Amino acid sequence: MTTLTNTDETAPVEEERPLTALDRCDSCGSQAYVRATLGGSELLFCAHHGNKHKEKLLPLVSSWHDESHKLYER
Ligand SMILES: [Zn+2]
């Protein structure tokens, strides 16, 4: 798990913050292209693990931010 800043209830949720090369998949350490916001914490996944976990996580998350399309833009 990543140790990102603990967001309390008053902290704004940065749902539209783009992912960067510094964001890493929680499962394998590859560059993250998917960010799931879940109960105030964030889970980061590469495109592969994003797809793998999407079906299970999607009903639970408050936000599912998917930039995996960037992989195919060039
Ligand atoms: Zn991964």
N, CA, C, O and the ligand as a Tripos MOL2 file, in Angstrom:
@<TRIPOS>MOLECULE
protein
  297   295    75     0     0
PROTEIN
NO_CHARGES

@<TRIPOS>ATOM
      1 N           0.8390   -1.2060    0.0000 N.3       1 MET1
      2 CA          0.0000    0.0000    0.0000 C.3       1 MET1
      3 C           0.8700    1.2510    0.0000 C.2       1 MET1
      4 O           1.9450    1.2720    0.5990 O.2       1 MET1
      5 N           0.4050    2.2650   -0.6610 N.am      2 THR2
      6 CA          1.1090    3.5330   -0.6220 C.3       2 THR2
      7 C           0.7460    4.2850    0.6490 C.2       2 THR2
      8 O          -0.3310    4.0920    1.2130 O.2       2 THR2
      9 N           1.6470    5.1340    1.0880 N.am      3 THR3
     10 CA          1.3640    5.9650    2.2480 C.3       3 THR3
     11 C           1.1740    7.4020    1.7900 C.2       3 THR3
     12 O           1.9920    8.2770    2.0750 O.2       3 THR3
     13 N           0.1020    7.6210    1.0910 N.am      4 LEU4
     14 CA         -0.2210    8.9670    0.6500 C.3       4 LEU4
     15 C          -0.7720    9.7400    1.8330 C.2       4 LEU4
     16 O          -1.0960    9.1670    2.8730 O.2       4 LEU4
     17 N          -0.8740   11.0450    1.6590 N.am      5 THR5
     18 CA         -1.3990   11.8660    2.7360 C.3       5 THR5
     19 C          -2.7760   11.3700    3.1500 C.2       5 THR5
     20 O          -3.6510   11.1490    2.3130 O.2       5 THR5
     21 N          -2.9470   11.2050    4.4130 N.am      6 ASN6
     22 CA         -4.2470   10.7800    4.9080 C.3       6 ASN6
     23 C          -5.2620   11.8930    4.7390 C.2       6 ASN6
     24 O          -5.1320   12.9660    5.3280 O.2       6 ASN6
     25 N          -6.2530   11.6320    3.9450 N.am      7 THR7
     26 CA         -7.2720   12.6490    3.7350 C.3       7 THR7
     27 C          -8.3470   12.5020    4.8050 C.2       7 THR7
     28 O          -8.9940   11.4600    4.9110 O.2       7 THR7
     29 N          -8.5250   13.5300    5.5770 N.am      8 ASP8
     30 CA         -9.6290   13.5000    6.5250 C.3       8 ASP8
     31 C         -10.8810   14.0470    5.8340 C.2       8 ASP8
     32 O         -10.8630   14.3250    4.6350 O.2       8 ASP8
     33 N         -11.9290   14.1940    6.5710 N.am      9 GLU9
     34 CA        -13.2070   14.5240    5.9420 C.3       9 GLU9
     35 C         -13.2450   15.9380    5.3700 C.2       9 GLU9
     36 O         -14.0820   16.2440    4.5200 O.2       9 GLU9
     37 N         -12.3410   16.7990    5.8330 N.am     10 THR10
     38 CA        -12.3660   18.1730    5.3540 C.3      10 THR10
     39 C         -11.4500   18.3870    4.1510 C.2      10 THR10
     40 O         -11.5130   19.4320    3.5030 O.2      10 THR10
     41 N         -10.6170   17.4230    3.8560 N.am     11 ALA11
     42 CA         -9.6780   17.5910    2.7470 C.3      11 ALA11
     43 C         -10.3930   17.4600    1.4070 C.2      11 ALA11
     44 O         -11.2410   16.5840    1.2360 O.2      11 ALA11
     45 N         -10.0590   18.3110    0.4760 N.am     12 PRO12
     46 CA        -10.6790   18.1910   -0.8430 C.3      12 PRO12
     47 C         -10.1920   16.9350   -1.5500 C.2      12 PRO12
     48 O          -9.0370   16.5350   -1.4070 O.2      12 PRO12
     49 N         -11.0630   16.3370   -2.2910 N.am     13 VAL13
     50 CA        -10.7000   15.1440   -3.0500 C.3      13 VAL13
     51 C         -10.2440   15.5820   -4.4330 C.2      13 VAL13
     52 O         -10.9870   16.2190   -5.1790 O.2      13 VAL13
     53 N          -9.0200   15.2330   -4.7550 N.am     14 GLU14
     54 CA         -8.4720   15.6740   -6.0310 C.3      14 GLU14
     55 C          -8.7070   14.6140   -7.0900 C.2      14 GLU14
     56 O          -7.7740   13.9750   -7.5760 O.2      14 GLU14
     57 N          -9.9400   14.4460   -7.4280 N.am     15 GLU15
     58 CA        -10.2860   13.3460   -8.3180 C.3      15 GLU15
     59 C          -9.7560   13.5550   -9.7320 C.2      15 GLU15
     60 O          -9.5420   12.5930  -10.4700 O.2      15 GLU15
     61 N          -9.5480   14.8050  -10.1020 N.am     16 GLU16
     62 CA         -9.1400   15.0680  -11.4740 C.3      16 GLU16
     63 C          -7.6380   15.2620  -11.6100 C.2      16 GLU16
     64 O          -7.1510   15.5600  -12.7000 O.2      16 GLU16
     65 N          -6.9000   15.0970  -10.5260 N.am     17 ARG17
     66 CA         -5.4580   15.2310  -10.6110 C.3      17 ARG17
     67 C          -4.8950   14.1490  -11.5360 C.2      17 ARG17
     68 O          -5.1070   12.9580  -11.3100 O.2      17 ARG17
     69 N          -4.1860   14.5690  -12.5630 N.am     18 PRO18
     70 CA         -3.6770   13.5570  -13.4900 C.3      18 PRO18
     71 C          -2.6030   12.6920  -12.8530 C.2      18 PRO18
     72 O          -1.8590   13.1390  -11.9810 O.2      18 PRO18
     73 N          -2.5390   11.4750  -13.2950 N.am     19 LEU19
     74 CA         -1.4940   10.5770  -12.8300 C.3      19 LEU19
     75 C          -0.1760   10.9320  -13.5070 C.2      19 LEU19
     76 O          -0.1590   11.4060  -14.6430 O.2      19 LEU19
     77 N           0.9010   10.7030  -12.8150 N.am     20 THR20
     78 CA          2.2160   11.0070  -13.3590 C.3      20 THR20
     79 C           3.0790    9.7500  -13.3770 C.2      20 THR20
     80 O           2.6710    8.6850  -12.9120 O.2      20 THR20
     81 N           4.2720    9.9020  -13.9210 N.am     21 ALA21
     82 CA          5.2100    8.7730  -13.9610 C.3      21 ALA21
     83 C           5.6510    8.3520  -12.5730 C.2      21 ALA21
     84 O           6.2080    7.2680  -12.3970 O.2      21 ALA21
     85 N           5.4030    9.2070  -11.5800 N.am     22 LEU22
     86 CA          5.7740    8.8740  -10.2050 C.3      22 LEU22
     87 C           4.7300    8.0200   -9.5190 C.2      22 LEU22
     88 O           4.9880    7.4340   -8.4680 O.2      22 LEU22
     89 N           3.5430    7.9480  -10.1190 N.am     23 ASP23
     90 CA          2.4900    7.1170   -9.5380 C.3      23 ASP23
     91 C           2.7070    5.6720   -9.9780 C.2      23 ASP23
     92 O           2.8530    5.3820  -11.1660 O.2      23 ASP23
     93 N           2.7230    4.7960   -9.0180 N.am     24 ARG24
     94 CA          3.0820    3.4010   -9.2900 C.3      24 ARG24
     95 C           1.9670    2.4550   -8.8800 C.2      24 ARG24
     96 O           1.2580    2.6780   -7.8990 O.2      24 ARG24
     97 N           1.8360    1.4060   -9.6530 N.am     25 CYS25
     98 CA          0.8410    0.3750   -9.3730 C.3      25 CYS25
     99 C           1.0980   -0.2460   -8.0010 C.2      25 CYS25
    100 O           2.2300   -0.6060   -7.6780 O.2      25 CYS25
    101 N           0.0380   -0.3680   -7.1970 N.am     26 ASP26
    102 CA          0.1830   -0.9740   -5.8780 C.3      26 ASP26
    103 C           0.4840   -2.4670   -5.9690 C.2      26 ASP26
    104 O           0.9990   -3.0530   -5.0170 O.2      26 ASP26
    105 N           0.1760   -3.0710   -7.0780 N.am     27 SER27
    106 CA          0.3540   -4.5200   -7.1960 C.3      27 SER27
    107 C           1.7030   -4.9100   -7.7590 C.2      27 SER27
    108 O           2.2970   -5.8890   -7.3060 O.2      27 SER27
    109 N           2.2070   -4.1620   -8.7440 N.am     28 CYS28
    110 CA          3.4260   -4.6070   -9.4210 C.3      28 CYS28
    111 C           4.4840   -3.5270   -9.5540 C.2      28 CYS28
    112 O           5.6100   -3.8310   -9.9490 O.2      28 CYS28
    113 N           4.1670   -2.2750   -9.2380 N.am     29 GLY29
    114 CA          5.1760   -1.2310   -9.3010 C.3      29 GLY29
    115 C           5.3520   -0.5900  -10.6620 C.2      29 GLY29
    116 O           6.2000    0.2880  -10.8180 O.2      29 GLY29
    117 N           4.5770   -1.0030  -11.6520 N.am     30 SER30
    118 CA          4.6150   -0.3520  -12.9550 C.3      30 SER30
    119 C           3.9830    1.0260  -12.8540 C.2      30 SER30
    120 O           3.3400    1.3580  -11.8580 O.2      30 SER30
    121 N           4.1730    1.8200  -13.8940 N.am     31 GLN31
    122 CA          3.5440    3.1370  -13.8820 C.3      31 GLN31
    123 C           2.0310    2.9880  -13.8070 C.2      31 GLN31
    124 O           1.4350    2.1750  -14.5140 O.2      31 GLN31
    125 N           1.4220    3.7870  -12.9390 N.am     32 ALA32
    126 CA         -0.0090    3.6720  -12.7130 C.3      32 ALA32
    127 C          -0.7950    4.4790  -13.7410 C.2      32 ALA32
    128 O          -0.4450    5.6120  -14.0690 O.2      32 ALA32
    129 N          -1.8550    3.8720  -14.2350 N.am     33 TYR33
    130 CA         -2.7550    4.5550  -15.1570 C.3      33 TYR33
    131 C          -4.1870    4.5860  -14.6380 C.2      33 TYR33
    132 O          -5.0730    5.1560  -15.2740 O.2      33 TYR33
    133 N          -4.4040    3.9790  -13.4960 N.am     34 VAL34
    134 CA         -5.7380    3.9400  -12.9190 C.3      34 VAL34
    135 C          -5.6480    4.3420  -11.4530 C.2      34 VAL34
    136 O          -4.7920    3.8460  -10.7200 O.2      34 VAL34
    137 N          -6.5310    5.2390  -11.0290 N.am     35 ARG35
    138 CA         -6.5890    5.5890   -9.6200 C.3      35 ARG35
    139 C          -8.0090    5.3650   -9.1230 C.2      35 ARG35
    140 O          -8.9590    5.9370   -9.6570 O.2      35 ARG35
    141 N          -8.1470    4.5370   -8.1050 N.am     36 ALA36
    142 CA         -9.4370    4.2880   -7.4810 C.3      36 ALA36
    143 C          -9.4550    4.9670   -6.1200 C.2      36 ALA36
    144 O          -8.5610    4.7510   -5.3010 O.2      36 ALA36
    145 N         -10.4590    5.7750   -5.8810 N.am     37 THR37
    146 CA        -10.6130    6.4140   -4.5800 C.3      37 THR37
    147 C         -11.6190    5.6090   -3.7780 C.2      37 THR37
    148 O         -12.7530    5.3870   -4.2030 O.2      37 THR37
    149 N         -11.1770    5.1820   -2.6120 N.am     38 LEU38
    150 CA        -11.9440    4.2120   -1.8390 C.3      38 LEU38
    151 C         -11.8920    4.5980   -0.3680 C.2      38 LEU38
    152 O         -10.8660    4.4190    0.2880 O.2      38 LEU38
    153 N         -12.9810    5.1190    0.1450 N.am     39 GLY39
    154 CA        -13.0580    5.4430    1.5600 C.3      39 GLY39
    155 C         -11.9930    6.4170    2.0210 C.2      39 GLY39
    156 O         -11.4800    6.2840    3.1310 O.2      39 GLY39
    157 N         -11.6460    7.4020    1.1880 N.am     40 GLY40
    158 CA        -10.6680    8.4090    1.5760 C.3      40 GLY40
    159 C          -9.2360    8.0260    1.2710 C.2      40 GLY40
    160 O          -8.3320    8.8430    1.4480 O.2      40 GLY40
    161 N          -9.0090    6.8180    0.8230 N.am     41 SER41
    162 CA         -7.6640    6.4320    0.4180 C.3      41 SER41
    163 C          -7.6590    6.1490   -1.0810 C.2      41 SER41
    164 O          -8.7100    6.0090   -1.7070 O.2      41 SER41
    165 N          -6.4780    6.0680   -1.6290 N.am     42 GLU42
    166 CA         -6.3450    5.8660   -3.0600 C.3      42 GLU42
    167 C          -5.6190    4.5730   -3.3510 C.2      42 GLU42
    168 O          -4.6640    4.1980   -2.6710 O.2      42 GLU42
    169 N          -6.0960    3.9080   -4.3720 N.am     43 LEU43
    170 CA         -5.4070    2.7320   -4.8750 C.3      43 LEU43
    171 C          -4.9370    3.0500   -6.2820 C.2      43 LEU43
    172 O          -5.6920    3.6010   -7.0830 O.2      43 LEU43
    173 N          -3.7070    2.7090   -6.5840 N.am     44 LEU44
    174 CA         -3.1560    2.9620   -7.9100 C.3      44 LEU44
    175 C          -2.8750    1.6300   -8.5970 C.2      44 LEU44
    176 O          -2.3700    0.6800   -8.0000 O.2      44 LEU44
    177 N          -3.2240    1.6070   -9.8740 N.am     45 PHE45
    178 CA         -2.9800    0.3830  -10.6390 C.3      45 PHE45
    179 C          -2.4420    0.7210  -12.0140 C.2      45 PHE45
    180 O          -2.7730    1.7590  -12.5880 O.2      45 PHE45
    181 N          -1.6170   -0.1580  -12.5330 N.am     46 CYS46
    182 CA         -1.2570   -0.0700  -13.9400 C.3      46 CYS46
    183 C          -2.4770   -0.4790  -14.7670 C.2      46 CYS46
    184 O          -3.4930   -0.9050  -14.2170 O.2      46 CYS46
    185 N          -2.3690   -0.3480  -16.0820 N.am     47 ALA47
    186 CA         -3.5190   -0.6950  -16.9200 C.3      47 ALA47
    187 C          -3.9040   -2.1540  -16.7350 C.2      47 ALA47
    188 O          -5.0860   -2.4990  -16.7070 O.2      47 ALA47
    189 N          -2.8960   -3.0040  -16.6100 N.am     48 HIS48
    190 CA         -3.1660   -4.4310  -16.4590 C.3      48 HIS48
    191 C          -3.9250   -4.7200  -15.1680 C.2      48 HIS48
    192 O          -4.9560   -5.3920  -15.1920 O.2      48 HIS48
    193 N          -3.4250   -4.2210  -14.0520 N.am     49 HIS49
    194 CA         -4.0870   -4.5070  -12.7790 C.3      49 HIS49
    195 C          -5.3660   -3.7020  -12.6120 C.2      49 HIS49
    196 O          -6.2830   -4.1260  -11.9100 O.2      49 HIS49
    197 N          -5.4270   -2.5470  -13.2530 N.am     50 GLY50
    198 CA         -6.6740   -1.7960  -13.2350 C.3      50 GLY50
    199 C          -7.8020   -2.6120  -13.8310 C.2      50 GLY50
    200 O          -8.8900   -2.7160  -13.2650 O.2      50 GLY50
    201 N          -7.5180   -3.1860  -14.9820 N.am     51 ASN51
    202 CA         -8.5350   -4.0200  -15.6200 C.3      51 ASN51
    203 C          -8.8450   -5.2480  -14.7850 C.2      51 ASN51
    204 O          -9.9930   -5.6850  -14.6990 O.2      51 ASN51
    205 N          -7.8060   -5.7970  -14.1710 N.am     52 LYS52
    206 CA         -7.9830   -7.0190  -13.4010 C.3      52 LYS52
    207 C          -8.8870   -6.7930  -12.1930 C.2      52 LYS52
    208 O          -9.7120   -7.6440  -11.8600 O.2      52 LYS52
    209 N          -8.7270   -5.6320  -11.5340 N.am     53 HIS53
    210 CA         -9.4620   -5.3800  -10.2950 C.3      53 HIS53
    211 C         -10.7190   -4.5550  -10.4890 C.2      53 HIS53
    212 O         -11.5010   -4.3770   -9.5550 O.2      53 HIS53
    213 N         -10.9170   -4.0500  -11.7010 N.am     54 LYS54
    214 CA        -12.0000   -3.0920  -11.9160 C.3      54 LYS54
    215 C         -13.3660   -3.6540  -11.5510 C.2      54 LYS54
    216 O         -14.1590   -3.0110  -10.8640 O.2      54 LYS54
    217 N         -13.6200   -4.8580  -12.0200 N.am     55 GLU55
    218 CA        -14.9460   -5.4370  -11.8040 C.3      55 GLU55
    219 C         -15.2640   -5.5790  -10.3230 C.2      55 GLU55
    220 O         -16.3990   -5.3710   -9.8930 O.2      55 GLU55
    221 N         -14.2360   -5.9410   -9.5440 N.am     56 LYS56
    222 CA        -14.4240   -6.1610   -8.1100 C.3      56 LYS56
    223 C         -14.5270   -4.8380   -7.3480 C.2      56 LYS56
    224 O         -15.3070   -4.7110   -6.4040 O.2      56 LYS56
    225 N         -13.7250   -3.8540   -7.7760 N.am     57 LEU57
    226 CA        -13.6240   -2.6190   -7.0080 C.3      57 LEU57
    227 C         -14.6650   -1.5670   -7.3930 C.2      57 LEU57
    228 O         -15.0620   -0.7410   -6.5710 O.2      57 LEU57
    229 N         -15.0920   -1.6100   -8.6320 N.am     58 LEU58
    230 CA        -15.9280   -0.5270   -9.1320 C.3      58 LEU58
    231 C         -17.1670   -0.2500   -8.2760 C.2      58 LEU58
    232 O         -17.5190    0.9150   -8.0910 O.2      58 LEU58
    233 N         -17.8410   -1.2800   -7.7480 N.am     59 PRO59
    234 CA        -19.0090   -0.9870   -6.8850 C.3      59 PRO59
    235 C         -18.6290   -0.3390   -5.5550 C.2      59 PRO59
    236 O         -19.4940    0.2000   -4.8650 O.2      59 PRO59
    237 N         -17.3500   -0.3840   -5.1870 N.am     60 LEU60
    238 CA        -16.9260    0.0720   -3.8650 C.3      60 LEU60
    239 C         -16.3180    1.4650   -3.8720 C.2      60 LEU60
    240 O         -16.2690    2.1230   -2.8330 O.2      60 LEU60
    241 N         -15.8560    1.9200   -5.0250 N.am     61 VAL61
    242 CA        -15.0790    3.1510   -5.0620 C.3      61 VAL61
    243 C         -15.9900    4.3630   -5.2180 C.2      61 VAL61
    244 O         -17.1000    4.2660   -5.7430 O.2      61 VAL61
    245 N         -15.4950    5.5090   -4.7500 N.am     62 SER62
    246 CA        -16.2270    6.7500   -4.9720 C.3      62 SER62
    247 C         -15.7830    7.3980   -6.2740 C.2      62 SER62
    248 O         -16.4870    8.2510   -6.8140 O.2      62 SER62
    249 N         -14.6350    7.0060   -6.7760 N.am     63 SER63
    250 CA        -14.1230    7.5610   -8.0210 C.3      63 SER63
    251 C         -13.2180    6.5500   -8.6940 C.2      63 SER63
    252 O         -12.3950    5.9000   -8.0480 O.2      63 SER63
    253 N         -13.3850    6.4260  -10.0060 N.am     64 TRP64
    254 CA        -12.5260    5.5280  -10.7710 C.3      64 TRP64
    255 C         -11.9210    6.3450  -11.8940 C.2      64 TRP64
    256 O         -12.5960    6.6700  -12.8710 O.2      64 TRP64
    257 N         -10.6400    6.6760  -11.7520 N.am     65 HIS65
    258 CA         -9.9650    7.5680  -12.6870 C.3      65 HIS65
    259 C          -9.0490    6.7100  -13.5590 C.2      65 HIS65
    260 O          -8.0680    6.1430  -13.0790 O.2      65 HIS65
    261 N          -9.3810    6.6260  -14.8330 N.am     66 ASP66
    262 CA         -8.6800    5.6980  -15.7210 C.3      66 ASP66
    263 C          -7.9910    6.4740  -16.8380 C.2      66 ASP66
    264 O          -8.6500    7.1120  -17.6590 O.2      66 ASP66
    265 N          -6.6790    6.4170  -16.8640 N.am     67 GLU67
    266 CA         -5.9220    7.0860  -17.9230 C.3      67 GLU67
    267 C          -5.2340    6.0730  -18.8270 C.2      67 GLU67
    268 O          -4.2810    6.4050  -19.5310 O.2      67 GLU67
    269 N          -5.7100    4.8610  -18.8050 N.am     68 SER68
    270 CA         -5.0200    3.8140  -19.5710 C.3      68 SER68
    271 C          -5.0720    4.0910  -21.0700 C.2      68 SER68
    272 O          -4.2810    3.5380  -21.8350 O.2      68 SER68
    273 N          -5.9990    4.9440  -21.4890 N.am     69 HIS69
    274 CA         -6.0430    5.3130  -22.9140 C.3      69 HIS69
    275 C          -4.7460    5.9940  -23.3490 C.2      69 HIS69
    276 O          -4.3940    5.9850  -24.5280 O.2      69 HIS69
    277 N          -4.0400    6.5840  -22.3820 N.am     70 LYS70
    278 CA         -2.7780    7.2390  -22.7170 C.3      70 LYS70
    279 C          -1.7510    6.2510  -23.2700 C.2      70 LYS70
    280 O          -0.8540    6.6180  -24.0300 O.2      70 LYS70
    281 N          -1.9050    5.0100  -22.8740 N.am     71 LEU71
    282 CA         -0.9760    3.9910  -23.3430 C.3      71 LEU71
    283 C          -1.0470    3.8170  -24.8500 C.2      71 LEU71
    284 O          -0.0790    3.4010  -25.4870 O.2      71 LEU71
    285 N          -2.1890    4.1360  -25.4030 N.am     72 TYR72
    286 CA         -2.4130    3.8200  -26.8140 C.3      72 TYR72
    287 C          -2.3540    5.0560  -27.7000 C.2      72 TYR72
    288 O          -2.6480    4.9860  -28.8930 O.2      72 TYR72
    289 N          -1.9740    6.1910  -27.1140 N.am     73 GLU73
    290 CA         -2.0150    7.4270  -27.8780 C.3      73 GLU73
    291 C          -0.7970    7.6330  -28.7550 C.2      73 GLU73
    292 O          -0.7920    8.5050  -29.6240 O.2      73 GLU73
    293 N           0.2310    6.8370  -28.5330 N.am     74 ARG74
    294 CA          1.4130    6.9850  -29.3800 C.3      74 ARG74
    295 C           2.0860    5.6560  -29.6070 C.2      74 ARG74
    296 O           3.1020    5.5890  -30.3000 O.2      74 ARG74
    297 ZN          0.2580   -3.5760  -11.9530 Zn       75 ZN75
@<TRIPOS>BOND
     1     1     2 1
     2     2     3 1
     3     3     4 2
     4     3     5 am
     5     5     6 1
     6     6     7 1
     7     7     8 2
     8     7     9 am
     9     9    10 1
    10    10    11 1
    11    11    12 2
    12    11    13 am
    13    13    14 1
    14    14    15 1
    15    15    16 2
    16    15    17 am
    17    17    18 1
    18    18    19 1
    19    19    20 2
    20    19    21 am
    21    21    22 1
    22    22    23 1
    23    23    24 2
    24    23    25 am
    25    25    26 1
    26    26    27 1
    27    27    28 2
    28    27    29 am
    29    29    30 1
    30    30    31 1
    31    31    32 2
    32    31    33 am
    33    33    34 1
    34    34    35 1
    35    35    36 2
    36    35    37 am
    37    37    38 1
    38    38    39 1
    39    39    40 2
    40    39    41 am
    41    41    42 1
    42    42    43 1
    43    43    44 2
    44    43    45 am
    45    45    46 1
    46    46    47 1
    47    47    48 2
    48    47    49 am
    49    49    50 1
    50    50    51 1
    51    51    52 2
    52    51    53 am
    53    53    54 1
    54    54    55 1
    55    55    56 2
    56    55    57 am
    57    57    58 1
    58    58    59 1
    59    59    60 2
    60    59    61 am
    61    61    62 1
    62    62    63 1
    63    63    64 2
    64    63    65 am
    65    65    66 1
    66    66    67 1
    67    67    68 2
    68    67    69 am
    69    69    70 1
    70    70    71 1
    71    71    72 2
    72    71    73 am
    73    73    74 1
    74    74    75 1
    75    75    76 2
    76    75    77 am
    77    77    78 1
    78    78    79 1
    79    79    80 2
    80    79    81 am
    81    81    82 1
    82    82    83 1
    83    83    84 2
    84    83    85 am
    85    85    86 1
    86    86    87 1
    87    87    88 2
    88    87    89 am
    89    89    90 1
    90    90    91 1
    91    91    92 2
    92    91    93 am
    93    93    94 1
    94    94    95 1
    95    95    96 2
    96    95    97 am
    97    97    98 1
    98    98    99 1
    99    99   100 2
   100    99   101 am
   101   101   102 1
   102   102   103 1
   103   103   104 2
   104   103   105 am
   105   105   106 1
   106   106   107 1
   107   107   108 2
   108   107   109 am
   109   109   110 1
   110   110   111 1
   111   111   112 2
   112   111   113 am
   113   113   114 1
   114   114   115 1
   115   115   116 2
   116   115   117 am
   117   117   118 1
   118   118   119 1
   119   119   120 2
   120   119   121 am
   121   121   122 1
   122   122   123 1
   123   123   124 2
   124   123   125 am
   125   125   126 1
   126   126   127 1
   127   127   128 2
   128   127   129 am
   129   129   130 1
   130   130   131 1
   131   131   132 2
   132   131   133 am
   133   133   134 1
   134   134   135 1
   135   135   136 2
   136   135   137 am
   137   137   138 1
   138   138   139 1
   139   139   140 2
   140   139   141 am
   141   141   142 1
   142   142   143 1
   143   143   144 2
   144   143   145 am
   145   145   146 1
   146   146   147 1
   147   147   148 2
   148   147   149 am
   149   149   150 1
   150   150   151 1
   151   151   152 2
   152   151   153 am
   153   153   154 1
   154   154   155 1
   155   155   156 2
   156   155   157 am
   157   157   158 1
   158   158   159 1
   159   159   160 2
   160   159   161 am
   161   161   162 1
   162   162   163 1
   163   163   164 2
   164   163   165 am
   165   165   166 1
   166   166   167 1
   167   167   168 2
   168   167   169 am
   169   169   170 1
   170   170   171 1
   171   171   172 2
   172   171   173 am
   173   173   174 1
   174   174   175 1
   175   175   176 2
   176   175   177 am
   177   177   178 1
   178   178   179 1
   179   179   180 2
   180   179   181 am
   181   181   182 1
   182   182   183 1
   183   183   184 2
   184   183   185 am
   185   185   186 1
   186   186   187 1
   187   187   188 2
   188   187   189 am
   189   189   190 1
   190   190   191 1
   191   191   192 2
   192   191   193 am
   193   193   194 1
   194   194   195 1
   195   195   196 2
   196   195   197 am
   197   197   198 1
   198   198   199 1
   199   199   200 2
   200   199   201 am
   201   201   202 1
   202   202   203 1
   203   203   204 2
   204   203   205 am
   205   205   206 1
   206   206   207 1
   207   207   208 2
   208   207   209 am
   209   209   210 1
   210   210   211 1
   211   211   212 2
   212   211   213 am
   213   213   214 1
   214   214   215 1
   215   215   216 2
   216   215   217 am
   217   217   218 1
   218   218   219 1
   219   219   220 2
   220   219   221 am
   221   221   222 1
   222   222   223 1
   223   223   224 2
   224   223   225 am
   225   225   226 1
   226   226   227 1
   227   227   228 2
   228   227   229 am
   229   229   230 1
   230   230   231 1
   231   231   232 2
   232   231   233 am
   233   233   234 1
   234   234   235 1
   235   235   236 2
   236   235   237 am
   237   237   238 1
   238   238   239 1
   239   239   240 2
   240   239   241 am
   241   241   242 1
   242   242   243 1
   243   243   244 2
   244   243   245 am
   245   245   246 1
   246   246   247 1
   247   247   248 2
   248   247   249 am
   249   249   250 1
   250   250   251 1
   251   251   252 2
   252   251   253 am
   253   253   254 1
   254   254   255 1
   255   255   256 2
   256   255   257 am
   257   257   258 1
   258   258   259 1
   259   259   260 2
   260   259   261 am
   261   261   262 1
   262   262   263 1
   263   263   264 2
   264   263   265 am
   265   265   266 1
   266   266   267 1
   267   267   268 2
   268   267   269 am
   269   269   270 1
   270   270   271 1
   271   271   272 2
   272   271   273 am
   273   273   274 1
   274   274   275 1
   275   275   276 2
   276   275   277 am
   277   277   278 1
   278   278   279 1
   279   279   280 2
   280   279   281 am
   281   281   282 1
   282   282   283 1
   283   283   284 2
   284   283   285 am
   285   285   286 1
   286   286   287 1
   287   287   288 2
   288   287   289 am
   289   289   290 1
   290   290   291 1
   291   291   292 2
   292   291   293 am
   293   293   294 1
   294   294   295 1
   295   295   296 2
@<TRIPOS>SUBSTRUCTURE
     1 MET1         2 RESIDUE 1 A MET
     2 THR2         6 RESIDUE 1 A THR
     3 THR3        10 RESIDUE 1 A THR
     4 LEU4        14 RESIDUE 1 A LEU
     5 THR5        18 RESIDUE 1 A THR
     6 ASN6        22 RESIDUE 1 A ASN
     7 THR7        26 RESIDUE 1 A THR
     8 ASP8        30 RESIDUE 1 A ASP
     9 GLU9        34 RESIDUE 1 A GLU
    10 THR10       38 RESIDUE 1 A THR
    11 ALA11       42 RESIDUE 1 A ALA
    12 PRO12       46 RESIDUE 1 A PRO
    13 VAL13       50 RESIDUE 1 A VAL
    14 GLU14       54 RESIDUE 1 A GLU
    15 GLU15       58 RESIDUE 1 A GLU
    16 GLU16       62 RESIDUE 1 A GLU
    17 ARG17       66 RESIDUE 1 A ARG
    18 PRO18       70 RESIDUE 1 A PRO
    19 LEU19       74 RESIDUE 1 A LEU
    20 THR20       78 RESIDUE 1 A THR
    21 ALA21       82 RESIDUE 1 A ALA
    22 LEU22       86 RESIDUE 1 A LEU
    23 ASP23       90 RESIDUE 1 A ASP
    24 ARG24       94 RESIDUE 1 A ARG
    25 CYS25       98 RESIDUE 1 A CYS
    26 ASP26      102 RESIDUE 1 A ASP
    27 SER27      106 RESIDUE 1 A SER
    28 CYS28      110 RESIDUE 1 A CYS
    29 GLY29      114 RESIDUE 1 A GLY
    30 SER30      118 RESIDUE 1 A SER
    31 GLN31      122 RESIDUE 1 A GLN
    32 ALA32      126 RESIDUE 1 A ALA
    33 TYR33      130 RESIDUE 1 A TYR
    34 VAL34      134 RESIDUE 1 A VAL
    35 ARG35      138 RESIDUE 1 A ARG
    36 ALA36      142 RESIDUE 1 A ALA
    37 THR37      146 RESIDUE 1 A THR
    38 LEU38      150 RESIDUE 1 A LEU
    39 GLY39      154 RESIDUE 1 A GLY
    40 GLY40      158 RESIDUE 1 A GLY
    41 SER41      162 RESIDUE 1 A SER
    42 GLU42      166 RESIDUE 1 A GLU
    43 LEU43      170 RESIDUE 1 A LEU
    44 LEU44      174 RESIDUE 1 A LEU
    45 PHE45      178 RESIDUE 1 A PHE
    46 CYS46      182 RESIDUE 1 A CYS
    47 ALA47      186 RESIDUE 1 A ALA
    48 HIS48      190 RESIDUE 1 A HIS
    49 HIS49      194 RESIDUE 1 A HIS
    50 GLY50      198 RESIDUE 1 A GLY
    51 ASN51      202 RESIDUE 1 A ASN
    52 LYS52      206 RESIDUE 1 A LYS
    53 HIS53      210 RESIDUE 1 A HIS
    54 LYS54      214 RESIDUE 1 A LYS
    55 GLU55      218 RESIDUE 1 A GLU
    56 LYS56      222 RESIDUE 1 A LYS
    57 LEU57      226 RESIDUE 1 A LEU
    58 LEU58      230 RESIDUE 1 A LEU
    59 PRO59      234 RESIDUE 1 A PRO
    60 LEU60      238 RESIDUE 1 A LEU
    61 VAL61      242 RESIDUE 1 A VAL
    62 SER62      246 RESIDUE 1 A SER
    63 SER63      250 RESIDUE 1 A SER
    64 TRP64      254 RESIDUE 1 A TRP
    65 HIS65      258 RESIDUE 1 A HIS
    66 ASP66      262 RESIDUE 1 A ASP
    67 GLU67      266 RESIDUE 1 A GLU
    68 SER68      270 RESIDUE 1 A SER
    69 HIS69      274 RESIDUE 1 A HIS
    70 LYS70      278 RESIDUE 1 A LYS
    71 LEU71      282 RESIDUE 1 A LEU
    72 TYR72      286 RESIDUE 1 A TYR
    73 GLU73      290 RESIDUE 1 A GLU
    74 ARG74      294 RESIDUE 1 A ARG
    75 ZN75       297 GROUP 0 **** ****
